[in-house]
Amino acid sequence: MLSLCLALGCSNRTRTMDMYLDAVMLRELGQNELAIEKLKAVTEADPGFALAYSELGKAYQATGSNENAVSAFRTVVRLDPWSFDGYMNLAKTCEKLERFSEAAEAYARAAGLNADSLEAQVGAADCHLKAGQTVRALAHGEAARQIDEDARAVLLLLGRVYEAQKDYLLAIQAYRHLLATDAADVEAMLALGVAYMKNGQFDEAEKVLELAVRVQPAQAATYRHLGYCLVNQGQADRAIRAYEKALSIDANDWQAHRGLGVAYMVKANATNDASAEAQALRHWRQALEINPSQPKREALEKLIREHSGTMDPLQGLND
């Protein structure tokens, strides 16, 4: 009897393995729905088969069923707490779902299993930052820098973490370090320019942003940041030209419309120019029309009401 049971057990395991291998082949052929059905049968037959749950999670990912993928990857790490890939897959799927705290924890567990994984350390830092956990973000960011101190992703991330902690001098150092390795990195220039502005160094910001628009003249964001810098220095006419250039590249850039409205209003207040005030209102309304749910919408609506002579300055915007 014992021999018979053992034989039947081996036979069942062989069938389960055959089904698993068939499912892997189906996944490789892109037939993920069929793979899911086979893998579900495999996990029902063998609930402790961690690799089957891993493949099931990947198949769910491929079909866009990320909630089901999360459930599968959670089972993987429960069955195999030492699975680096299991935690990484769980982290990436949670990140797609914008569940940043859970993603950060999974990345951190992966980093605990392999402290030399730059991807895990950066992922943990980035998701902790998005979850508002800046101290933990900094710890993983510094660990990532120990792995590769010149990595672009690491320096950009550290700069963002320092900015979140309002340590703009350290953010500036990180972005300048990055530009020392690649002087034409426009994203780093924009980040540096913003950090300078947050630190009140508008002259330095202007120099960096002027360089950015020369290096990449076809990007609306570069002109938009320059416009913001100039309007903060009271240079309304130059700011208007910068914002208009941004809108010539992307007419639906609501932030540029909003900034252009501010620049026109600064000019109107300085010169009592009624036409400039009218332009400000026009661009503010346009910004609200393009993005009705933008941050500080209520403040912008209040400004429009205060400066508009019409009975209903927001007509059509609240529909």
QUITA-V299830 format. One record per backbone hydrogen bond with DSSP energy under -1.0 kcal/mol. CO is the residue of the C=O (numbers start at 0). NH is the residue of the N-H. If there is no record, write none. Layout:
CO&NH + CO&NH
//
This chain:
0&4 + 1&5 + 2&6 + 3&7 + 4&8 + 5&9 + 6&10 + 7&11 + 8&12 + 9&13 + 10&14 + 11&15 + 12&16 + 13&17 + 14&18 + 15&19 + 16&20 + 17&21 + 18&22 + 19&23 + 20&24 + 21&25 + 22&26 + 23&27 + 24&28 + 25&30 + 26&29 + 29&31 + 30&34 + 31&35 + 32&36 + 33&37 + 34&38 + 35&39 + 36&40 + 37&41 + 38&42 + 39&43 + 40&44 + 41&45 + 45&48 + 47&49 + 48&52 + 49&53 + 50&54 + 51&55 + 52&56 + 53&57 + 54&58 + 55&59 + 56&60 + 57&61 + 58&62 + 59&64 + 60&63 + 63&65 + 64&68 + 65&69 + 66&70 + 67&71 + 68&72 + 69&73 + 70&74 + 71&75 + 72&76 + 73&77 + 74&78 + 75&79 + 79&82 + 81&83 + 82&86 + 83&87 + 84&88 + 85&89 + 86&90 + 87&91 + 88&92 + 89&93 + 90&94 + 91&95 + 92&96 + 93&98 + 94&97 + 97&99 + 98&102 + 99&103 + 100&104 + 101&105 + 102&106 + 103&107 + 104&108 + 105&109 + 106&110 + 107&111 + 108&112 + 109&113 + 113&116 + 116&120 + 117&121 + 118&122 + 119&123 + 120&124 + 121&125 + 122&126 + 123&127 + 124&128 + 125&129 + 126&130 + 127&132 + 128&131 + 131&133 + 132&136 + 133&137 + 134&138 + 135&139 + 136&140 + 137&141 + 138&142 + 139&143 + 140&144 + 141&145 + 143&147 + 147&150 + 150&154 + 151&155 + 152&156 + 153&157 + 154&158 + 155&159 + 156&160 + 157&161 + 158&162 + 159&163 + 160&164 + 161&166 + 162&165 + 165&167 + 166&170 + 167&171 + 168&172 + 169&173 + 170&174 + 171&175 + 172&176 + 173&177 + 174&178 + 175&179 + 177&181 + 181&184 + 183&185 + 184&188 + 185&189 + 186&190 + 187&191 + 188&192 + 189&193 + 190&194 + 191&195 + 192&196 + 193&197 + 194&198 + 195&200 + 196&199 + 199&201 + 200&204 + 201&205 + 202&206 + 203&207 + 204&208 + 205&209 + 206&210 + 207&211 + 208&212 + 209&213 + 210&214 + 211&215 + 215&218 + 218&222 + 219&223 + 220&224 + 221&225 + 222&226 + 223&227 + 224&228 + 225&229 + 226&230 + 227&231 + 229&232 + 229&234 + 230&233 + 233&235 + 234&238 + 235&239 + 236&240 + 237&241 + 238&242 + 239&243 + 240&244 + 241&245 + 242&246 + 243&247 + 244&248 + 245&249 + 249&252 + 251&253 + 252&256 + 253&257 + 254&258 + 255&259 + 256&260 + 257&261 + 258&262 + 259&263 + 260&264 + 261&265 + 262&266 + 263&267 + 264&268 + 265&269 + 266&270 + 267&271 + 272&276 + 273&277 + 274&278 + 275&279 + 276&280 + 277&281 + 278&282 + 279&283 + 280&284 + 281&285 + 282&286 + 283&287 + 284&288 + 285&289 + 286&290 + 290&293 + 293&296 + 295&299 + 296&300 + 297&301 + 298&302 + 299&303 + 300&304 + 301&305 + 302&306 + 303&307 + 311&314 + 313&316
//
